[in-house]
Amino acid sequence: MSARGVDIKNVLFALSQEIDQNIVIDSNVNKQATVDLKNVTLEEALDNLLPPLHLEYTIDEKLIRVRRE
Protein backbone atom coordinates (compact mmCIF):
# COMPACT_ATOMS: atom_id res chain seq x y z
CA MET A 1 0.00 0.00 0.00
CA SER A 2 1.34 3.39 -0.99
CA ALA A 3 -0.28 6.77 -0.44
CA ARG A 4 0.91 10.33 -0.05
CA GLY A 5 -0.72 13.00 2.11
CA VAL A 6 -3.95 11.11 2.76
CA ASP A 7 -6.24 11.07 5.76
CA ILE A 8 -5.08 8.39 8.19
CA LYS A 9 -8.69 7.16 8.36
CA ASN A 10 -8.48 6.20 4.68
CA VAL A 11 -5.24 4.32 5.30
CA LEU A 12 -6.75 2.47 8.26
CA PHE A 13 -9.90 1.61 6.34
CA ALA A 14 -7.77 0.24 3.50
CA LEU A 15 -5.84 -1.89 6.01
CA SER A 16 -9.09 -3.17 7.49
CA GLN A 17 -10.14 -4.42 4.05
CA GLU A 18 -7.10 -6.72 4.05
CA ILE A 19 -7.72 -8.35 7.46
CA ASP A 20 -10.47 -10.22 9.30
CA GLN A 21 -11.02 -7.56 11.96
CA ASN A 22 -13.21 -4.49 12.11
CA ILE A 23 -11.73 -1.10 12.80
CA VAL A 24 -13.23 1.68 14.91
CA ILE A 25 -11.66 5.13 14.69
CA ASP A 26 -12.52 7.87 17.17
CA SER A 27 -14.20 10.84 15.52
CA ASN A 28 -11.46 13.22 16.74
CA VAL A 29 -8.78 11.42 14.70
CA ASN A 30 -7.95 13.70 11.77
CA LYS A 31 -4.31 13.36 10.72
CA GLN A 32 -2.57 13.14 7.35
CA ALA A 33 -0.08 10.42 6.49
CA THR A 34 2.27 9.31 3.76
CA VAL A 35 2.77 5.54 3.67
CA ASP A 36 4.55 2.89 1.67
CA LEU A 37 3.89 -0.49 3.27
CA LYS A 38 5.19 -3.76 1.88
CA ASN A 39 5.37 -7.15 3.58
CA VAL A 40 4.56 -5.95 7.10
CA THR A 41 2.22 -7.38 9.70
CA LEU A 42 -0.77 -5.43 10.92
CA GLU A 43 0.98 -4.68 14.21
CA GLU A 44 4.13 -3.52 12.40
CA ALA A 45 2.06 -1.19 10.23
CA LEU A 46 0.15 0.28 13.18
CA ASP A 47 3.26 0.54 15.37
CA ASN A 48 4.96 2.61 12.67
CA LEU A 49 2.00 4.64 11.42
CA LEU A 50 0.26 5.76 14.57
CA PRO A 51 2.80 6.95 17.20
CA PRO A 52 4.29 9.74 15.03
CA LEU A 53 0.72 11.06 14.65
CA HIS A 54 0.14 10.84 18.44
CA LEU A 55 -2.37 8.04 17.95
CA GLU A 56 -2.65 4.69 19.69
CA TYR A 57 -4.53 1.48 19.13
CA THR A 58 -5.83 -1.57 20.92
CA ILE A 59 -6.70 -4.91 19.37
CA ASP A 60 -9.16 -7.40 20.76
CA GLU A 61 -10.70 -10.50 19.19
CA LYS A 62 -12.94 -8.63 16.77
CA LEU A 63 -11.98 -4.95 16.78
CA ILE A 64 -9.09 -2.59 16.32
CA ARG A 65 -9.73 0.73 18.08
CA VAL A 66 -7.73 3.82 17.11
CA ARG A 67 -7.74 6.98 19.22
CA ARG A 68 -5.58 9.92 20.20
CA GLU A 69 -2.93 9.30 22.84
mmCIF file as gemmi writes it, N, C-alpha and C atoms, coordinates in Angstrom:
data_model
loop_
_atom_site.group_PDB
_atom_site.id
_atom_site.type_symbol
_atom_site.label_atom_id
_atom_site.label_alt_id
_atom_site.label_comp_id
_atom_site.label_asym_id
_atom_site.label_entity_id
_atom_site.label_seq_id
_atom_site.pdbx_PDB_ins_code
_atom_site.Cartn_x
_atom_site.Cartn_y
_atom_site.Cartn_z
_atom_site.occupancy
_atom_site.B_iso_or_equiv
_atom_site.pdbx_formal_charge
_atom_site.auth_seq_id
_atom_site.auth_asym_id
_atom_site.pdbx_PDB_model_num
ATOM 1 N N . MET Axp A 1 ? 0.836 -1.167 0 1 0 ? 1 A 1
ATOM 2 C CA . MET Axp A 1 ? 0 0 0 1 0 ? 1 A 1
ATOM 3 C C . MET Axp A 1 ? 0.887 1.238 0 1 0 ? 1 A 1
ATOM 4 N N . SER Axp A 2 ? 0.618 2.128 -0.922 1 0 ? 2 A 1
ATOM 5 C CA . SER Axp A 2 ? 1.344 3.391 -0.994 1 0 ? 2 A 1
ATOM 6 C C . SER Axp A 2 ? 0.342 4.525 -1.122 1 0 ? 2 A 1
ATOM 7 N N . ALA Axp A 3 ? 0.577 5.585 -0.363 1 0 ? 3 A 1
ATOM 8 C CA . ALA Axp A 3 ? -0.283 6.767 -0.436 1 0 ? 3 A 1
ATOM 9 C C . ALA Axp A 3 ? 0.5 7.955 0.094 1 0 ? 3 A 1
ATOM 10 N N . ARG Axp A 4 ? 0.193 9.121 -0.434 1 0 ? 4 A 1
ATOM 11 C CA . ARG Axp A 4 ? 0.914 10.331 -0.051 1 0 ? 4 A 1
ATOM 12 C C . ARG Axp A 4 ? -0.077 11.401 0.389 1 0 ? 4 A 1
ATOM 13 N N . GLY Axp A 5 ? 0.102 11.908 1.622 1 0 ? 5 A 1
ATOM 14 C CA . GLY Axp A 5 ? -0.719 13.005 2.108 1 0 ? 5 A 1
ATOM 15 C C . GLY Axp A 5 ? -2.2 12.696 2.191 1 0 ? 5 A 1
ATOM 16 N N . VAL Axp A 6 ? -2.538 11.515 2.654 1 0 ? 6 A 1
ATOM 17 C CA . VAL Axp A 6 ? -3.946 11.111 2.756 1 0 ? 6 A 1
ATOM 18 C C . VAL Axp A 6 ? -4.384 11.077 4.217 1 0 ? 6 A 1
ATOM 19 N N . ASP Axp A 7 ? -5.672 11.166 4.414 1 0 ? 7 A 1
ATOM 20 C CA . ASP Axp A 7 ? -6.238 11.071 5.755 1 0 ? 7 A 1
ATOM 21 C C . ASP Axp A 7 ? -5.916 9.691 6.328 1 0 ? 7 A 1
ATOM 22 N N . ILE Axp A 8 ? -5.432 9.659 7.558 1 0 ? 8 A 1
ATOM 23 C CA . ILE Axp A 8 ? -5.079 8.386 8.195 1 0 ? 8 A 1
ATOM 24 C C . ILE Axp A 8 ? -6.281 7.451 8.264 1 0 ? 8 A 1
ATOM 25 N N . LYS Axp A 9 ? -7.479 7.999 8.345 1 0 ? 9 A 1
ATOM 26 C CA . LYS Axp A 9 ? -8.686 7.16 8.36 1 0 ? 9 A 1
ATOM 27 C C . LYS Axp A 9 ? -8.764 6.326 7.087 1 0 ? 9 A 1
ATOM 28 N N . ASN Axp A 10 ? -8.445 6.938 5.952 1 0 ? 10 A 1
ATOM 29 C CA . ASN Axp A 10 ? -8.479 6.2 4.677 1 0 ? 10 A 1
ATOM 30 C C . ASN Axp A 10 ? -7.445 5.084 4.66 1 0 ? 10 A 1
ATOM 31 N N . VAL Axp A 11 ? -6.274 5.356 5.216 1 0 ? 11 A 1
ATOM 32 C CA . VAL Axp A 11 ? -5.236 4.322 5.302 1 0 ? 11 A 1
ATOM 33 C C . VAL Axp A 11 ? -5.713 3.173 6.185 1 0 ? 11 A 1
ATOM 34 N N . LEU Axp A 12 ? -6.28 3.512 7.333 1 0 ? 12 A 1
ATOM 35 C CA . LEU Axp A 12 ? -6.746 2.475 8.263 1 0 ? 12 A 1
ATOM 36 C C . LEU Axp A 12 ? -7.9 1.676 7.679 1 0 ? 12 A 1
ATOM 37 N N . PHE Axp A 13 ? -8.811 2.336 6.984 1 0 ? 13 A 1
ATOM 38 C CA . PHE Axp A 13 ? -9.904 1.607 6.342 1 0 ? 13 A 1
ATOM 39 C C . PHE Axp A 13 ? -9.373 0.676 5.258 1 0 ? 13 A 1
ATOM 40 N N . ALA Axp A 14 ? -8.371 1.107 4.519 1 0 ? 14 A 1
ATOM 41 C CA . ALA Axp A 14 ? -7.77 0.242 3.498 1 0 ? 14 A 1
ATOM 42 C C . ALA Axp A 14 ? -7.114 -0.968 4.148 1 0 ? 14 A 1
ATOM 43 N N . LEU Axp A 15 ? -6.423 -0.754 5.279 1 0 ? 15 A 1
ATOM 44 C CA . LEU Axp A 15 ? -5.844 -1.89 6.006 1 0 ? 15 A 1
ATOM 45 C C . LEU Axp A 15 ? -6.919 -2.853 6.477 1 0 ? 15 A 1
ATOM 46 N N . SER Axp A 16 ? -8.025 -2.311 6.956 1 0 ? 16 A 1
ATOM 47 C CA . SER Axp A 16 ? -9.091 -3.172 7.487 1 0 ? 16 A 1
ATOM 48 C C . SER Axp A 16 ? -9.7 -4.051 6.4 1 0 ? 16 A 1
ATOM 49 N N . GLN Axp A 17 ? -9.62 -3.613 5.157 1 0 ? 17 A 1
ATOM 50 C CA . GLN Axp A 17 ? -10.136 -4.42 4.05 1 0 ? 17 A 1
ATOM 51 C C . GLN Axp A 17 ? -9.287 -5.668 3.811 1 0 ? 17 A 1
ATOM 52 N N . GLU Axp A 18 ? -8.05 -5.629 4.274 1 0 ? 18 A 1
ATOM 53 C CA . GLU Axp A 18 ? -7.104 -6.719 4.052 1 0 ? 18 A 1
ATOM 54 C C . GLU Axp A 18 ? -7.079 -7.744 5.192 1 0 ? 18 A 1
ATOM 55 N N . ILE Axp A 19 ? -7.785 -7.477 6.282 1 0 ? 19 A 1
ATOM 56 C CA . ILE Axp A 19 ? -7.72 -8.354 7.46 1 0 ? 19 A 1
ATOM 57 C C . ILE Axp A 19 ? -9.117 -8.793 7.865 1 0 ? 19 A 1
ATOM 58 N N . ASP Axp A 20 ? -9.185 -9.701 8.833 1 0 ? 20 A 1
ATOM 59 C CA . ASP Axp A 20 ? -10.468 -10.224 9.302 1 0 ? 20 A 1
ATOM 60 C C . ASP Axp A 20 ? -10.954 -9.538 10.567 1 0 ? 20 A 1
ATOM 61 N N . GLN Axp A 21 ? -10.572 -8.291 10.778 1 0 ? 21 A 1
ATOM 62 C CA . GLN Axp A 21 ? -11.016 -7.559 11.958 1 0 ? 21 A 1
ATOM 63 C C . GLN Axp A 21 ? -11.65 -6.245 11.528 1 0 ? 21 A 1
ATOM 64 N N . ASN Axp A 22 ? -12.598 -5.79 12.336 1 0 ? 22 A 1
ATOM 65 C CA . ASN Axp A 22 ? -13.215 -4.491 12.107 1 0 ? 22 A 1
ATOM 66 C C . ASN Axp A 22 ? -12.347 -3.418 12.743 1 0 ? 22 A 1
ATOM 67 N N . ILE Axp A 23 ? -12.488 -2.208 12.25 1 0 ? 23 A 1
ATOM 68 C CA . ILE Axp A 23 ? -11.728 -1.102 12.799 1 0 ? 23 A 1
ATOM 69 C C . ILE Axp A 23 ? -12.693 0.003 13.219 1 0 ? 23 A 1
ATOM 70 N N . VAL Axp A 24 ? -12.441 0.572 14.393 1 0 ? 24 A 1
ATOM 71 C CA . VAL Axp A 24 ? -13.231 1.683 14.91 1 0 ? 24 A 1
ATOM 72 C C . VAL Axp A 24 ? -12.262 2.83 15.167 1 0 ? 24 A 1
ATOM 73 N N . ILE Axp A 25 ? -12.545 3.969 14.572 1 0 ? 25 A 1
ATOM 74 C CA . ILE Axp A 25 ? -11.664 5.127 14.695 1 0 ? 25 A 1
ATOM 75 C C . ILE Axp A 25 ? -12.437 6.242 15.376 1 0 ? 25 A 1
ATOM 76 N N . ASP Axp A 26 ? -11.878 6.765 16.469 1 0 ? 26 A 1
ATOM 77 C CA . ASP Axp A 26 ? -12.518 7.875 17.165 1 0 ? 26 A 1
ATOM 78 C C . ASP Axp A 26 ? -12.75 9.031 16.207 1 0 ? 26 A 1
ATOM 79 N N . SER Axp A 27 ? -13.832 9.745 16.419 1 0 ? 27 A 1
ATOM 80 C CA . SER Axp A 27 ? -14.197 10.839 15.52 1 0 ? 27 A 1
ATOM 81 C C . SER Axp A 27 ? -13.204 11.999 15.565 1 0 ? 27 A 1
ATOM 82 N N . ASN Axp A 28 ? -12.422 12.112 16.639 1 0 ? 28 A 1
ATOM 83 C CA . ASN Axp A 28 ? -11.465 13.218 16.737 1 0 ? 28 A 1
ATOM 84 C C . ASN Axp A 28 ? -10.107 12.898 16.107 1 0 ? 28 A 1
ATOM 85 N N . VAL Axp A 29 ? -10.001 11.779 15.423 1 0 ? 29 A 1
ATOM 86 C CA . VAL Axp A 29 ? -8.779 11.423 14.704 1 0 ? 29 A 1
ATOM 87 C C . VAL Axp A 29 ? -8.85 12.066 13.319 1 0 ? 29 A 1
ATOM 88 N N . ASN Axp A 30 ? -7.946 12.996 13.064 1 0 ? 30 A 1
ATOM 89 C CA . ASN Axp A 30 ? -7.949 13.696 11.773 1 0 ? 30 A 1
ATOM 90 C C . ASN Axp A 30 ? -6.526 14.1 11.405 1 0 ? 30 A 1
ATOM 91 N N . LYS Axp A 31 ? -5.719 13.139 11.064 1 0 ? 31 A 1
ATOM 92 C CA . LYS Axp A 31 ? -4.311 13.363 10.723 1 0 ? 31 A 1
ATOM 93 C C . LYS Axp A 31 ? -4.063 12.949 9.277 1 0 ? 31 A 1
ATOM 94 N N . GLN Axp A 32 ? -3.004 13.5 8.697 1 0 ? 32 A 1
ATOM 95 C CA . GLN Axp A 32 ? -2.572 13.141 7.35 1 0 ? 32 A 1
ATOM 96 C C . GLN Axp A 32 ? -1.348 12.237 7.438 1 0 ? 32 A 1
ATOM 97 N N . ALA Axp A 33 ? -1.208 11.343 6.483 1 0 ? 33 A 1
ATOM 98 C CA . ALA Axp A 33 ? -0.075 10.423 6.495 1 0 ? 33 A 1
ATOM 99 C C . ALA Axp A 33 ? 0.404 10.148 5.075 1 0 ? 33 A 1
ATOM 100 N N . THR Axp A 34 ? 1.679 9.816 4.996 1 0 ? 34 A 1
ATOM 101 C CA . THR Axp A 34 ? 2.267 9.307 3.764 1 0 ? 34 A 1
ATOM 102 C C . THR Axp A 34 ? 2.808 7.927 4.101 1 0 ? 34 A 1
ATOM 103 N N . VAL Axp A 35 ? 2.397 6.918 3.344 1 0 ? 35 A 1
ATOM 104 C CA . VAL Axp A 35 ? 2.772 5.544 3.665 1 0 ? 35 A 1
ATOM 105 C C . VAL Axp A 35 ? 3.258 4.808 2.427 1 0 ? 35 A 1
ATOM 106 N N . ASP Axp A 36 ? 4.11 3.844 2.687 1 0 ? 36 A 1
ATOM 107 C CA . ASP Axp A 36 ? 4.55 2.887 1.668 1 0 ? 36 A 1
ATOM 108 C C . ASP Axp A 36 ? 4.817 1.597 2.418 1 0 ? 36 A 1
ATOM 109 N N . LEU Axp A 37 ? 3.823 0.739 2.476 1 0 ? 37 A 1
ATOM 110 C CA . LEU Axp A 37 ? 3.892 -0.488 3.269 1 0 ? 37 A 1
ATOM 111 C C . LEU Axp A 37 ? 4.009 -1.7 2.348 1 0 ? 37 A 1
ATOM 112 N N . LYS Axp A 38 ? 5.003 -2.52 2.644 1 0 ? 38 A 1
ATOM 113 C CA . LYS Axp A 38 ? 5.191 -3.759 1.884 1 0 ? 38 A 1
ATOM 114 C C . LYS Axp A 38 ? 5.632 -4.848 2.848 1 0 ? 38 A 1
ATOM 115 N N . ASN Axp A 39 ? 4.975 -5.971 2.798 1 0 ? 39 A 1
ATOM 116 C CA . ASN Axp A 39 ? 5.37 -7.149 3.576 1 0 ? 39 A 1
ATOM 117 C C . ASN Axp A 39 ? 5.54 -6.862 5.064 1 0 ? 39 A 1
ATOM 118 N N . VAL Axp A 40 ? 4.544 -6.201 5.665 1 0 ? 40 A 1
ATOM 119 C CA . VAL Axp A 40 ? 4.562 -5.955 7.103 1 0 ? 40 A 1
ATOM 120 C C . VAL Axp A 40 ? 3.298 -6.544 7.721 1 0 ? 40 A 1
ATOM 121 N N . THR Axp A 41 ? 3.397 -6.898 8.989 1 0 ? 41 A 1
ATOM 122 C CA . THR Axp A 41 ? 2.217 -7.384 9.701 1 0 ? 41 A 1
ATOM 123 C C . THR Axp A 41 ? 1.338 -6.191 10.059 1 0 ? 41 A 1
ATOM 124 N N . LEU Axp A 42 ? 0.131 -6.485 10.479 1 0 ? 42 A 1
ATOM 125 C CA . LEU Axp A 42 ? -0.773 -5.433 10.92 1 0 ? 42 A 1
ATOM 126 C C . LEU Axp A 42 ? -0.153 -4.638 12.068 1 0 ? 42 A 1
ATOM 127 N N . GLU Axp A 43 ? 0.381 -5.352 13.054 1 0 ? 43 A 1
ATOM 128 C CA . GLU Axp A 43 ? 0.984 -4.684 14.207 1 0 ? 43 A 1
ATOM 129 C C . GLU Axp A 43 ? 2.179 -3.816 13.794 1 0 ? 43 A 1
ATOM 130 N N . GLU Axp A 44 ? 2.996 -4.311 12.881 1 0 ? 44 A 1
ATOM 131 C CA . GLU Axp A 44 ? 4.13 -3.517 12.401 1 0 ? 44 A 1
ATOM 132 C C . GLU Axp A 44 ? 3.65 -2.244 11.718 1 0 ? 44 A 1
ATOM 133 N N . ALA Axp A 45 ? 2.608 -2.366 10.915 1 0 ? 45 A 1
ATOM 134 C CA . ALA Axp A 45 ? 2.064 -1.194 10.234 1 0 ? 45 A 1
ATOM 135 C C . ALA Axp A 45 ? 1.537 -0.179 11.245 1 0 ? 45 A 1
ATOM 136 N N . LEU Axp A 46 ? 0.721 -0.633 12.192 1 0 ? 46 A 1
ATOM 137 C CA . LEU Axp A 46 ? 0.15 0.282 13.183 1 0 ? 46 A 1
ATOM 138 C C . LEU Axp A 46 ? 1.216 0.866 14.088 1 0 ? 46 A 1
ATOM 139 N N . ASP Axp A 47 ? 2.19 0.062 14.488 1 0 ? 47 A 1
ATOM 140 C CA . ASP Axp A 47 ? 3.258 0.543 15.366 1 0 ? 47 A 1
ATOM 141 C C . ASP Axp A 47 ? 4.11 1.62 14.694 1 0 ? 47 A 1
ATOM 142 N N . ASN Axp A 48 ? 4.176 1.605 13.383 1 0 ? 48 A 1
ATOM 143 C CA . ASN Axp A 48 ? 4.963 2.607 12.668 1 0 ? 48 A 1
ATOM 144 C C . ASN Axp A 48 ? 4.14 3.788 12.17 1 0 ? 48 A 1
ATOM 145 N N . LEU Axp A 49 ? 2.865 3.569 11.906 1 0 ? 49 A 1
ATOM 146 C CA . LEU Axp A 49 ? 2.002 4.641 11.417 1 0 ? 49 A 1
ATOM 147 C C . LEU Axp A 49 ? 1.484 5.564 12.513 1 0 ? 49 A 1
ATOM 148 N N . LEU Axp A 50 ? 1.034 4.988 13.603 1 0 ? 50 A 1
ATOM 149 C CA . LEU Axp A 50 ? 0.26 5.758 14.573 1 0 ? 50 A 1
ATOM 150 C C . LEU Axp A 50 ? 1.049 6.62 15.56 1 0 ? 50 A 1
ATOM 151 N N . PRO Axp A 51 ? 2.106 6.12 16.203 1 0 ? 51 A 1
ATOM 152 C CA . PRO Axp A 51 ? 2.803 6.951 17.2 1 0 ? 51 A 1
ATOM 153 C C . PRO Axp A 51 ? 3.301 8.313 16.69 1 0 ? 51 A 1
ATOM 154 N N . PRO Axp A 52 ? 3.86 8.417 15.484 1 0 ? 52 A 1
ATOM 155 C CA . PRO Axp A 52 ? 4.289 9.743 15.031 1 0 ? 52 A 1
ATOM 156 C C . PRO Axp A 52 ? 3.128 10.739 14.895 1 0 ? 52 A 1
ATOM 157 N N . LEU Axp A 53 ? 1.91 10.212 14.773 1 0 ? 53 A 1
ATOM 158 C CA . LEU Axp A 53 ? 0.722 11.06 14.655 1 0 ? 53 A 1
ATOM 159 C C . LEU Axp A 53 ? 0.031 11.252 16.005 1 0 ? 53 A 1
ATOM 160 N N . HIS Axp A 54 ? 0.692 10.768 17.069 1 0 ? 54 A 1
ATOM 161 C CA . HIS Axp A 54 ? 0.14 10.844 18.435 1 0 ? 54 A 1
ATOM 162 C C . HIS Axp A 54 ? -1.18 10.091 18.548 1 0 ? 54 A 1
ATOM 163 N N . LEU Axp A 55 ? -1.212 8.927 17.892 1 0 ? 55 A 1
ATOM 164 C CA . LEU Axp A 55 ? -2.372 8.045 17.947 1 0 ? 55 A 1
ATOM 165 C C . LEU Axp A 55 ? -1.942 6.725 18.551 1 0 ? 55 A 1
ATOM 166 N N . GLU Axp A 56 ? -2.913 6.014 19.126 1 0 ? 56 A 1
ATOM 167 C CA . GLU Axp A 56 ? -2.646 4.691 19.692 1 0 ? 56 A 1
ATOM 168 C C . GLU Axp A 56 ? -3.766 3.756 19.298 1 0 ? 56 A 1
ATOM 169 N N . TYR Axp A 57 ? -3.533 2.474 19.496 1 0 ? 57 A 1
ATOM 170 C CA . TYR Axp A 57 ? -4.533 1.48 19.132 1 0 ? 57 A 1
ATOM 171 C C . TYR Axp A 57 ? -4.567 0.364 20.156 1 0 ? 57 A 1
ATOM 172 N N . THR Axp A 58 ? -5.702 -0.327 20.17 1 0 ? 58 A 1
ATOM 173 C CA . THR Axp A 58 ? -5.832 -1.573 20.915 1 0 ? 58 A 1
ATOM 174 C C . THR Axp A 58 ? -6.475 -2.577 19.969 1 0 ? 58 A 1
ATOM 175 N N . ILE Axp A 59 ? -6.13 -3.83 20.178 1 0 ? 59 A 1
ATOM 176 C CA . ILE Axp A 59 ? -6.699 -4.906 19.366 1 0 ? 59 A 1
ATOM 177 C C . ILE Axp A 59 ? -7.32 -5.925 20.304 1 0 ? 59 A 1
ATOM 178 N N . ASP Axp A 60 ? -8.577 -6.279 20.048 1 0 ? 60 A 1
ATOM 179 C CA . ASP Axp A 60 ? -9.164 -7.403 20.762 1 0 ? 60 A 1
ATOM 180 C C . ASP Axp A 60 ? -9.576 -8.441 19.719 1 0 ? 60 A 1
ATOM 181 N N . GLU Axp A 61 ? -10.384 -9.401 20.105 1 0 ? 61 A 1
ATOM 182 C CA . GLU Axp A 61 ? -10.703 -10.505 19.192 1 0 ? 61 A 1
ATOM 183 C C . GLU Axp A 61 ? -11.354 -10.063 17.89 1 0 ? 61 A 1
ATOM 184 N N . LYS Axp A 62 ? -12.179 -9.015 17.952 1 0 ? 62 A 1
ATOM 185 C CA . LYS Axp A 62 ? -12.936 -8.628 16.77 1 0 ? 62 A 1
ATOM 186 C C . LYS Axp A 62 ? -12.678 -7.215 16.277 1 0 ? 62 A 1
ATOM 187 N N . LEU Axp A 63 ? -12.089 -6.366 17.125 1 0 ? 63 A 1
ATOM 188 C CA . LEU Axp A 63 ? -11.98 -4.952 16.781 1 0 ? 63 A 1
ATOM 189 C C . LEU Axp A 63 ? -10.575 -4.393 16.971 1 0 ? 63 A 1
ATOM 190 N N . ILE Axp A 64 ? -10.263 -3.442 16.126 1 0 ? 64 A 1
ATOM 191 C CA . ILE Axp A 64 ? -9.093 -2.592 16.321 1 0 ? 64 A 1
ATOM 192 C C . ILE Axp A 64 ? -9.664 -1.212 16.612 1 0 ? 64 A 1
ATOM 193 N N . ARG Axp A 65 ? -9.265 -0.617 17.721 1 0 ? 65 A 1
ATOM 194 C CA . ARG Axp A 65 ? -9.73 0.733 18.082 1 0 ? 65 A 1
ATOM 195 C C . ARG Axp A 65 ? -8.549 1.691 17.981 1 0 ? 65 A 1
ATOM 196 N N . VAL Axp A 66 ? -8.768 2.797 17.291 1 0 ? 66 A 1
ATOM 197 C CA . VAL Axp A 66 ? -7.735 3.816 17.112 1 0 ? 66 A 1
ATOM 198 C C . VAL Axp A 66 ? -8.233 5.107 17.739 1 0 ? 66 A 1
ATOM 199 N N . ARG Axp A 67 ? -7.373 5.737 18.538 1 0 ? 67 A 1
ATOM 200 C CA . ARG Axp A 67 ? -7.74 6.981 19.221 1 0 ? 67 A 1
ATOM 201 C C . ARG Axp A 67 ? -6.489 7.822 19.43 1 0 ? 67 A 1
ATOM 202 N N . ARG Axp A 68 ? -6.712 9.064 19.843 1 0 ? 68 A 1
ATOM 203 C CA . ARG Axp A 68 ? -5.581 9.925 20.201 1 0 ? 68 A 1
ATOM 204 C C . ARG Axp A 68 ? -4.944 9.421 21.48 1 0 ? 68 A 1
ATOM 205 N N . GLU Axp A 69 ? -3.648 9.692 21.622 1 0 ? 69 A 1
ATOM 206 C CA . GLU Axp A 69 ? -2.933 9.305 22.839 1 0 ? 69 A 1
ATOM 207 C C . GLU Axp A 69 ? -3.483 10.054 24.037 1 0 ? 69 A 1
